[in-house]
Amino acid sequence: MFALFYFSYGIYLPYWSLWLSHAGAEAEFIGMLLGLGMVARCAGNLLVMSRIRAARHLLPAARWLAWLSLLSFAAFYLNQSSLALIVLMIGMNVIYPSLMPLNEALASRLIVQVRLDYGKARLWGSAAFIVANVAVGSLTSHWGEQWVLHMMVVAMGLMWLMSLLPMTPPPVEQQDERQGDSLLQVWRRPNMKRFLLIVALLQGSHAFYYGFSALYWQQQGYATSTIGYLWGLGVLAEIVVLAMNRQWFEAMTARRLLLAGALCSLVRWTIMGSTTHISWLILAQLLHAGSFCLSHLGAMRYISRDLASEAVIGAQALYAALAMGLMVALLLVASGQLYPVLGGYTFGLMAVVVVPACWLLRTSLTEYTRES
């Protein structure tokens, strides 16, 4: 499940803006579409995950979401007018991105049940992300951007088929385990709002990179195959971190991981806003291991280790909806408006977004977190 979702995400994240451009959308309209999609993603994550209060609900939800995601991407073949793109982007983003927190909730459940090594499990998703980056970059270089949509439909079809297979062991509640907290109960937990703001700033700072880096680099003269290799390099660095998670980062607290991610983000966005020389882009992409991966590991560590078990599913939903959804949406819309004026300097504004997170991380996240 991890691998197939992130294979599809490795197509969607770097190349969907290229497909939208191929469909006739201008940069400002692409920014609006991606931003609306992220708002819909936020709403969809909250709607879907709020209905999952027990481990036994996870697999049936995955099957339905995979099937509906397949239908929503196939619908883009039917009409590509401006109005149709708005409607389809909203509809697709209500459904498809909810597979991310669902997969993470499954992983969090297996951490509890069988002491799953999260880093190694997530590594397979990152590897699939790289394969998608390189494969679709090559396909679009040779046969055009329409292959972005073709491959999304193929990926979602495979994911739906995979979801139908039995899972061993299945996610189940532990003996005497309480039913999961509601989203409102999780939201009211001590330090939860500060945690969500920190991770929202760190993950939101990737908005311009996610939405416009492929378009920007293409306009700077890079082939889509090269762009695929650059994205793949970033995720390769992420894989190294995930593979060595227990050896290198097991003893680190969530706060230290998030601080390391913040520092890497500051350096990465400063480099990308200053130059498009290939050697510097390679260095910046290697920093993806910190800006995204260490930040994400910090978030997962806080959710899986520092929260009570009944708060885990709700915390995953809020993390996906607010940090990976709403904040990215707001900054994507802003990026779409600023990119025609500032071009690559918009990366510098992403560095500014990270600064408040560094300030918020000056004290521990875990104080008063666990219930006595």
DRENDO-1510 file (C-alpha; in Angstrom, 1 decimal, always signed):
<recs>
REC; n; res; u; v; w
REC; 1; MET; +0.0; +0.0; +0.0 .
REC; 2; PHE; +2.8; +2.4; +0.9 .
REC; 3; ALA; +4.7; +1.7; -2.3 .
REC; 4; LEU; +1.7; +2.1; -4.7 .
REC; 5; PHE; +0.4; +5.2; -3.0 .
REC; 6; TYR; +3.8; +6.9; -3.1 .
REC; 7; PHE; +4.3; +5.7; -6.7 .
REC; 8; SER; +1.2; +7.6; -7.6 .
REC; 9; TYR; +2.3; +10.6; -5.5 .
REC; 10; GLY; +5.6; +10.6; -7.3 .
REC; 11; ILE; +3.7; +11.3; -10.4 .
REC; 12; TYR; +1.2; +13.7; -9.0 .
REC; 13; LEU; +3.5; +15.9; -6.9 .
REC; 14; PRO; +6.1; +17.0; -9.5 .
REC; 15; TYR; +4.2; +16.6; -12.7 .
REC; 16; TRP; +0.6; +17.5; -12.2 .
REC; 17; SER; +1.3; +21.2; -12.7 .
REC; 18; LEU; +2.9; +20.2; -16.0 .
REC; 19; TRP; -0.2; +18.2; -17.0 .
REC; 20; LEU; -2.4; +21.2; -16.1 .
REC; 21; SER; -0.2; +23.4; -18.2 .
REC; 22; HIS; -0.6; +20.9; -21.0 .
REC; 23; ALA; -4.4; +21.0; -20.5 .
REC; 24; GLY; -4.2; +24.8; -21.2 .
REC; 25; ALA; -4.0; +26.3; -17.7 .
REC; 26; GLU; -1.8; +29.4; -17.1 .
REC; 27; ALA; +0.5; +29.7; -14.1 .
REC; 28; GLU; -1.9; +31.8; -12.0 .
REC; 29; PHE; -4.8; +29.4; -12.7 .
REC; 30; ILE; -2.5; +26.4; -11.9 .
REC; 31; GLY; -1.7; +28.0; -8.5 .
REC; 32; MET; -5.4; +28.6; -7.9 .
REC; 33; LEU; -6.3; +25.0; -8.9 .
REC; 34; LEU; -3.6; +23.5; -6.7 .
REC; 35; GLY; -4.6; +25.8; -3.8 .
REC; 36; LEU; -8.3; +24.8; -4.2 .
REC; 37; GLY; -7.2; +21.2; -4.3 .
REC; 38; MET; -5.3; +21.6; -1.1 .
REC; 39; VAL; -8.3; +23.2; +0.6 .
REC; 40; ALA; -10.4; +20.3; -0.6 .
REC; 41; ARG; -7.7; +17.9; +0.6 .
REC; 42; CYS; -7.9; +19.4; +4.1 .
REC; 43; ALA; -11.7; +19.0; +4.1 .
REC; 44; GLY; -11.5; +15.5; +2.7 .
REC; 45; ASN; -8.9; +14.4; +5.3 .
REC; 46; LEU; -11.0; +15.7; +8.1 .
REC; 47; LEU; -14.2; +14.2; +6.7 .
REC; 48; VAL; -12.7; +10.8; +6.0 .
REC; 49; MET; -10.5; +10.4; +9.1 .
REC; 50; SER; -13.2; +11.7; +11.5 .
REC; 51; ARG; -15.2; +8.6; +10.6 .
REC; 52; ILE; -12.4; +6.2; +11.4 .
REC; 53; ARG; -12.4; +5.7; +15.2 .
REC; 54; ALA; -11.1; +2.1; +15.3 .
REC; 55; ALA; -8.3; +0.1; +13.7 .
REC; 56; ARG; -10.8; -2.3; +12.0 .
REC; 57; HIS; -12.1; +0.6; +9.9 .
REC; 58; LEU; -8.8; +1.2; +8.2 .
REC; 59; LEU; -8.7; -1.4; +5.5 .
REC; 60; PRO; -12.3; -1.0; +4.3 .
REC; 61; ALA; -11.7; +2.7; +4.1 .
REC; 62; ALA; -8.5; +2.1; +2.0 .
REC; 63; ARG; -10.4; +0.0; -0.5 .
REC; 64; TRP; -13.2; +2.6; -1.0 .
REC; 65; LEU; -10.7; +5.5; -1.3 .
REC; 66; ALA; -8.6; +3.7; -3.8 .
REC; 67; TRP; -11.6; +2.9; -6.0 .
REC; 68; LEU; -13.0; +6.4; -5.8 .
REC; 69; SER; -9.6; +7.9; -6.5 .
REC; 70; LEU; -9.3; +5.7; -9.7 .
REC; 71; LEU; -12.7; +7.1; -10.9 .
REC; 72; SER; -11.8; +10.7; -10.0 .
REC; 73; PHE; -8.6; +10.7; -12.1 .
REC; 74; ALA; -10.3; +8.9; -15.0 .
REC; 75; ALA; -12.8; +11.7; -15.0 .
REC; 76; PHE; -10.1; +14.2; -16.2 .
REC; 77; TYR; -10.3; +12.5; -19.6 .
REC; 78; LEU; -13.9; +13.6; -20.1 .
REC; 79; ASN; -13.5; +17.4; -20.0 .
REC; 80; GLN; -10.6; +19.8; -19.5 .
REC; 81; SER; -12.3; +23.2; -19.7 .
REC; 82; SER; -11.5; +25.7; -16.9 .
REC; 83; LEU; -14.7; +25.0; -15.0 .
REC; 84; ALA; -14.3; +21.3; -15.4 .
REC; 85; LEU; -10.7; +21.5; -14.1 .
REC; 86; ILE; -11.9; +23.4; -11.0 .
REC; 87; VAL; -14.7; +20.9; -10.3 .
REC; 88; LEU; -12.5; +17.8; -10.9 .
REC; 89; MET; -9.6; +19.1; -8.9 .
REC; 90; ILE; -11.8; +19.8; -5.9 .
REC; 91; GLY; -13.5; +16.4; -6.2 .
REC; 92; MET; -10.3; +14.4; -6.7 .
REC; 93; ASN; -8.6; +16.2; -3.8 .
REC; 94; VAL; -11.4; +15.4; -1.4 .
REC; 95; ILE; -10.8; +11.7; -2.0 .
REC; 96; TYR; -7.2; +10.8; -3.2 .
REC; 97; PRO; -5.0; +12.6; -0.6 .
REC; 98; SER; -6.9; +10.9; +2.3 .
REC; 99; LEU; -5.0; +7.8; +1.3 .
REC; 100; MET; -1.9; +9.4; +2.9 .
REC; 101; PRO; -3.1; +9.7; +6.5 .
REC; 102; LEU; -4.8; +6.4; +6.1 .
REC; 103; ASN; -1.5; +4.7; +5.2 .
REC; 104; GLU; +0.2; +6.5; +8.0 .
REC; 105; ALA; -2.5; +5.5; +10.5 .
REC; 106; LEU; -2.0; +1.8; +9.3 .
REC; 107; ALA; +1.7; +2.2; +9.9 .
REC; 108; SER; +1.2; +3.7; +13.4 .
REC; 109; ARG; -1.2; +0.9; +14.3 .
REC; 110; LEU; +1.5; -1.7; +13.2 .
REC; 111; ILE; +4.1; +0.1; +15.2 .
REC; 112; VAL; +2.0; -0.7; +18.2 .
REC; 113; GLN; +1.0; -4.2; +17.2 .
REC; 114; VAL; +4.2; -5.7; +15.8 .
REC; 115; ARG; +6.8; -3.0; +16.5 .
REC; 116; LEU; +7.0; -2.1; +12.8 .
REC; 117; ASP; +10.2; -0.3; +11.8 .
REC; 118; TYR; +8.5; +2.8; +10.4 .
REC; 119; GLY; +11.6; +4.0; +8.6 .
REC; 120; LYS; +12.0; +0.8; +6.6 .
REC; 121; ALA; +8.3; +0.5; +5.8 .
REC; 122; ARG; +8.2; +4.1; +4.6 .
REC; 123; LEU; +11.4; +3.5; +2.6 .
REC; 124; TRP; +9.5; +1.4; +0.1 .
REC; 125; GLY; +7.1; +4.3; -0.5 .
REC; 126; SER; +10.1; +6.6; -1.1 .
REC; 127; ALA; +11.7; +4.1; -3.5 .
REC; 128; ALA; +8.4; +3.9; -5.5 .
REC; 129; PHE; +8.3; +7.7; -5.5 .
REC; 130; ILE; +11.7; +7.7; -7.2 .
REC; 131; VAL; +10.7; +5.1; -9.8 .
REC; 132; ALA; +7.7; +7.3; -10.6 .
REC; 133; ASN; +9.8; +10.5; -10.9 .
REC; 134; VAL; +12.2; +8.9; -13.3 .
REC; 135; ALA; +9.8; +6.8; -15.3 .
REC; 136; VAL; +7.2; +9.5; -15.9 .
REC; 137; GLY; +9.9; +12.1; -16.5 .
REC; 138; SER; +11.2; +9.9; -19.3 .
REC; 139; LEU; +7.7; +9.2; -20.6 .
REC; 140; THR; +6.8; +12.8; -20.8 .
REC; 141; SER; +10.1; +13.7; -22.5 .
REC; 142; HIS; +9.5; +11.3; -25.3 .
REC; 143; TRP; +5.7; +11.2; -25.6 .
REC; 144; GLY; +4.3; +14.3; -23.9 .
REC; 145; GLU; +2.7; +15.5; -20.7 .
REC; 146; GLN; -0.5; +13.5; -21.4 .
REC; 147; TRP; +1.3; +10.5; -19.9 .
REC; 148; VAL; +1.1; +12.1; -16.5 .
REC; 149; LEU; -2.6; +11.4; -16.5 .
REC; 150; HIS; -2.3; +8.0; -18.1 .
REC; 151; MET; +0.1; +6.9; -15.4 .
REC; 152; MET; -2.0; +8.3; -12.5 .
REC; 153; VAL; -4.9; +6.2; -13.7 .
REC; 154; VAL; -2.7; +3.1; -14.0 .
REC; 155; ALA; -1.2; +3.6; -10.5 .
REC; 156; MET; -4.6; +4.1; -8.9 .
REC; 157; GLY; -6.0; +1.0; -10.6 .
REC; 158; LEU; -3.1; -1.1; -9.2 .
REC; 159; MET; -3.5; +0.4; -5.8 .
REC; 160; TRP; -7.2; -0.5; -5.7 .
REC; 161; LEU; -6.4; -4.1; -6.7 .
REC; 162; MET; -3.7; -4.3; -4.1 .
REC; 163; SER; -6.1; -3.1; -1.4 .
REC; 164; LEU; -8.4; -6.1; -2.1 .
REC; 165; LEU; -5.7; -8.5; -0.9 .
REC; 166; PRO; -5.8; -9.6; +2.7 .
REC; 167; MET; -3.4; -7.9; +5.1 .
REC; 168; THR; -1.3; -9.9; +7.6 .
REC; 169; PRO; -1.6; -9.1; +10.5 .
REC; 170; PRO; -4.7; -7.1; +10.1 .
REC; 171; PRO; -5.0; -3.8; +12.1 .
REC; 172; VAL; -7.0; -4.6; +15.3 .
REC; 173; GLU; -7.6; -2.9; +18.6 .
REC; 174; GLN; -5.5; -4.1; +21.5 .
REC; 175; GLN; -7.2; -5.7; +24.5 .
REC; 176; ASP; -9.0; -3.1; +26.7 .
REC; 177; GLU; -8.0; -0.3; +24.3 .
REC; 178; ARG; -10.3; +2.7; +24.3 .
REC; 179; GLN; -12.1; +3.9; +21.2 .
REC; 180; GLY; -10.2; +6.6; +19.4 .
REC; 181; ASP; -10.7; +10.2; +20.4 .
REC; 182; SER; -12.7; +12.6; +18.2 .
REC; 183; LEU; -10.8; +15.2; +16.3 .
REC; 184; LEU; -12.1; +17.9; +18.7 .
REC; 185; GLN; -10.7; +15.9; +21.6 .
REC; 186; VAL; -7.3; +15.5; +19.9 .
REC; 187; TRP; -7.3; +19.2; +19.0 .
REC; 188; ARG; -7.8; +20.2; +22.7 .
REC; 189; ARG; -4.9; +18.1; +23.9 .
REC; 190; PRO; -2.1; +20.0; +25.5 .
REC; 191; ASN; +0.5; +21.3; +23.1 .
REC; 192; MET; -1.4; +19.9; +20.1 .
REC; 193; LYS; -2.0; +23.3; +18.5 .
REC; 194; ARG; +1.7; +24.3; +18.9 .
REC; 195; PHE; +2.8; +21.0; +17.3 .
REC; 196; LEU; +0.4; +21.4; +14.4 .
REC; 197; LEU; +1.5; +25.0; +13.8 .
REC; 198; ILE; +5.2; +23.9; +13.7 .
REC; 199; VAL; +4.7; +21.0; +11.3 .
REC; 200; ALA; +2.4; +23.2; +9.2 .
REC; 201; LEU; +5.1; +25.8; +8.7 .
REC; 202; LEU; +7.7; +23.2; +8.0 .
REC; 203; GLN; +5.7; +21.1; +5.5 .
REC; 204; GLY; +4.0; +24.2; +4.1 .
REC; 205; SER; +7.3; +25.7; +3.2 .
REC; 206; HIS; +7.5; +23.0; +0.5 .
REC; 207; ALA; +4.5; +24.4; -1.4 .
REC; 208; PHE; +6.3; +26.3; -4.1 .
REC; 209; TYR; +8.7; +23.4; -4.6 .
REC; 210; TYR; +5.7; +20.9; -5.0 .
REC; 211; GLY; +3.7; +23.1; -7.2 .
REC; 212; PHE; +6.1; +25.0; -9.4 .
REC; 213; SER; +9.6; +23.6; -9.3 .
REC; 214; ALA; +9.1; +21.4; -12.3 .
REC; 215; LEU; +7.5; +24.2; -14.3 .
REC; 216; TYR; +10.3; +26.7; -13.2 .
REC; 217; TRP; +13.1; +24.3; -14.0 .
REC; 218; GLN; +11.5; +23.5; -17.3 .
REC; 219; GLN; +11.4; +27.2; -18.1 .
REC; 220; GLN; +15.1; +27.4; -17.2 .
REC; 221; GLY; +15.9; +24.9; -19.9 .
REC; 222; TYR; +15.9; +21.6; -18.0 .
REC; 223; ALA; +14.3; +18.6; -19.7 .
REC; 224; THR; +11.6; +16.8; -17.9 .
REC; 225; SER; +13.8; +13.7; -17.6 .
REC; 226; THR; +16.4; +15.8; -15.8 .
REC; 227; ILE; +13.7; +17.2; -13.5 .
REC; 228; GLY; +12.6; +13.7; -12.8 .
REC; 229; TYR; +16.2; +12.8; -11.8 .
REC; 230; LEU; +16.4; +15.9; -9.5 .
REC; 231; TRP; +13.2; +14.9; -7.8 .
REC; 232; GLY; +14.4; +11.3; -7.6 .
REC; 233; LEU; +17.7; +12.4; -6.0 .
REC; 234; GLY; +15.8; +14.2; -3.2 .
REC; 235; VAL; +13.8; +11.1; -2.5 .
REC; 236; LEU; +16.9; +9.0; -2.7 .
REC; 237; ALA; +18.4; +11.1; +0.1 .
REC; 238; GLU; +15.1; +10.6; +2.0 .
REC; 239; ILE; +15.5; +6.8; +1.6 .
REC; 240; VAL; +18.9; +6.9; +3.2 .
REC; 241; VAL; +17.5; +8.7; +6.2 .
REC; 242; LEU; +14.6; +6.3; +6.5 .
REC; 243; ALA; +16.8; +3.2; +6.1 .
REC; 244; MET; +19.1; +4.4; +8.9 .
REC; 245; ASN; +16.2; +5.7; +11.1 .
REC; 246; ARG; +16.8; +3.3; +14.0 .
REC; 247; GLN; +20.6; +3.5; +13.8 .
REC; 248; TRP; +21.0; +7.3; +13.5 .
REC; 249; PHE; +17.8; +8.8; +14.9 .
REC; 250; GLU; +16.2; +6.4; +17.4 .
REC; 251; ALA; +17.4; +8.4; +20.4 .
REC; 252; MET; +16.4; +11.8; +19.1 .
REC; 253; THR; +13.3; +13.5; +20.4 .
REC; 254; ALA; +10.6; +14.8; +18.2 .
REC; 255; ARG; +11.7; +18.4; +18.9 .
REC; 256; ARG; +15.3; +17.7; +17.8 .
REC; 257; LEU; +14.2; +16.0; +14.6 .
REC; 258; LEU; +11.9; +19.0; +13.8 .
REC; 259; LEU; +14.7; +21.5; +14.6 .
REC; 260; ALA; +17.0; +19.6; +12.2 .
REC; 261; GLY; +14.3; +19.7; +9.5 .
REC; 262; ALA; +13.8; +23.4; +10.0 .
REC; 263; LEU; +17.5; +24.2; +9.6 .
REC; 264; CYS; +17.8; +22.1; +6.4 .
REC; 265; SER; +14.7; +23.9; +5.1 .
REC; 266; LEU; +16.3; +27.3; +5.6 .
REC; 267; VAL; +19.4; +26.3; +3.7 .
REC; 268; ARG; +17.6; +24.5; +1.0 .
REC; 269; TRP; +15.1; +27.2; +0.0 .
REC; 270; THR; +17.9; +29.8; +0.2 .
REC; 271; ILE; +19.9; +27.9; -2.3 .
REC; 272; MET; +17.0; +27.3; -4.6 .
REC; 273; GLY; +16.0; +30.9; -4.6 .
REC; 274; SER; +19.6; +32.0; -5.4 .
REC; 275; THR; +20.6; +29.8; -8.3 .
REC; 276; THR; +19.5; +27.1; -10.9 .
REC; 277; HIS; +23.0; +25.8; -11.5 .
REC; 278; ILE; +22.9; +22.0; -11.6 .
REC; 279; SER; +25.5; +21.5; -8.9 .
REC; 280; TRP; +23.7; +23.7; -6.4 .
REC; 281; LEU; +20.4; +22.1; -7.3 .
REC; 282; ILE; +21.9; +18.7; -6.5 .
REC; 283; LEU; +23.0; +19.9; -3.1 .
REC; 284; ALA; +19.5; +21.4; -2.5 .
REC; 285; GLN; +17.8; +18.2; -3.4 .
REC; 286; LEU; +20.0; +16.2; -1.1 .
REC; 287; LEU; +18.7; +18.5; +1.7 .
REC; 288; HIS; +15.3; +17.0; +1.1 .
REC; 289; ALA; +16.4; +14.4; +3.5 .
REC; 290; GLY; +16.2; +17.0; +6.2 .
REC; 291; SER; +13.6; +19.5; +5.1 .
REC; 292; PHE; +10.9; +16.9; +4.5 .
REC; 293; CYS; +12.1; +13.6; +5.9 .
REC; 294; LEU; +13.4; +14.7; +9.3 .
REC; 295; SER; +10.5; +17.0; +9.7 .
REC; 296; HIS; +8.1; +14.1; +8.9 .
REC; 297; LEU; +9.9; +11.7; +11.2 .
REC; 298; GLY; +9.7; +14.3; +14.0 .
REC; 299; ALA; +6.0; +14.5; +13.4 .
REC; 300; MET; +5.5; +10.8; +13.4 .
REC; 301; ARG; +7.7; +10.4; +16.5 .
REC; 302; TYR; +5.5; +12.9; +18.4 .
REC; 303; ILE; +2.3; +11.2; +17.2 .
REC; 304; SER; +3.3; +7.6; +17.8 .
REC; 305; ARG; +5.5; +8.0; +20.9 .
REC; 306; ASP; +4.4; +11.1; +22.8 .
REC; 307; LEU; +0.6; +10.8; +22.4 .
REC; 308; ALA; -1.8; +8.3; +24.1 .
REC; 309; SER; -2.9; +5.6; +21.7 .
REC; 310; GLU; -6.5; +6.8; +21.4 .
REC; 311; ALA; -5.2; +10.1; +20.0 .
REC; 312; VAL; -3.1; +8.7; +17.2 .
REC; 313; ILE; -5.6; +8.4; +14.4 .
REC; 314; GLY; -7.0; +11.8; +15.1 .
REC; 315; ALA; -3.6; +13.3; +15.3 .
REC; 316; GLN; -2.7; +11.7; +11.9 .
REC; 317; ALA; -5.8; +13.3; +10.4 .
REC; 318; LEU; -5.1; +16.8; +11.8 .
REC; 319; TYR; -1.4; +16.5; +10.6 .
REC; 320; ALA; -2.5; +15.5; +7.1 .
REC; 321; ALA; -5.3; +18.0; +6.9 .
REC; 322; LEU; -3.6; +21.1; +8.4 .
REC; 323; ALA; +0.1; +20.6; +7.9 .
REC; 324; MET; +0.1; +18.7; +4.6 .
REC; 325; GLY; -3.1; +20.2; +3.4 .
REC; 326; LEU; -4.4; +23.6; +4.5 .
REC; 327; MET; -1.0; +25.3; +4.9 .
REC; 328; VAL; +0.3; +24.0; +1.7 .
REC; 329; ALA; -2.9; +25.2; +0.0 .
REC; 330; LEU; -2.6; +28.7; +1.3 .
REC; 331; LEU; +1.1; +28.9; +0.2 .
REC; 332; LEU; +0.3; +27.4; -3.2 .
REC; 333; VAL; -2.2; +30.0; -3.9 .
REC; 334; ALA; +0.3; +32.7; -2.8 .
REC; 335; SER; +3.0; +31.1; -4.9 .
REC; 336; GLY; +0.7; +31.1; -8.0 .
REC; 337; GLN; +0.3; +34.8; -7.6 .
REC; 338; LEU; +3.9; +35.6; -6.8 .
REC; 339; TYR; +5.6; +33.3; -9.3 .
REC; 340; PRO; +4.9; +35.4; -12.4 .
REC; 341; VAL; +6.4; +38.4; -10.6 .
REC; 342; LEU; +9.2; +36.8; -8.6 .
REC; 343; GLY; +10.1; +33.7; -10.5 .
REC; 344; GLY; +12.5; +31.5; -8.6 .
REC; 345; TYR; +12.9; +34.1; -5.8 .
REC; 346; THR; +9.6; +32.7; -4.5 .
REC; 347; PHE; +11.8; +30.0; -2.9 .
REC; 348; GLY; +13.3; +32.6; -0.7 .
REC; 349; LEU; +9.8; +33.4; +0.8 .
REC; 350; MET; +9.5; +29.7; +1.7 .
REC; 351; ALA; +12.6; +30.1; +3.8 .
REC; 352; VAL; +10.9; +33.0; +5.6 .
REC; 353; VAL; +8.0; +30.7; +6.4 .
REC; 354; VAL; +10.3; +28.4; +8.4 .
REC; 355; VAL; +11.6; +31.0; +10.8 .
REC; 356; PRO; +8.6; +31.1; +13.1 .
REC; 357; ALA; +8.8; +27.3; +13.4 .
REC; 358; CYS; +12.3; +27.6; +14.7 .
REC; 359; TRP; +11.1; +30.1; +17.4 .
REC; 360; LEU; +8.2; +27.8; +18.4 .
REC; 361; LEU; +10.7; +24.9; +18.8 .
REC; 362; ARG; +12.6; +26.7; +21.5 .
REC; 363; THR; +11.0; +24.5; +24.2 .
REC; 364; SER; +9.9; +20.9; +24.3 .
REC; 365; LEU; +6.8; +19.6; +22.7 .
REC; 366; THR; +6.3; +16.8; +25.2 .
REC; 367; GLU; +5.7; +18.8; +28.4 .
REC; 368; TYR; +2.2; +17.9; +29.7 .
REC; 369; THR; +1.5; +15.9; +26.6 .
REC; 370; ARG; +0.8; +12.5; +28.1 .
REC; 371; GLU; -2.2; +12.0; +30.4 .
REC; 372; SER; -1.3; +11.0; +33.9 .
</recs>
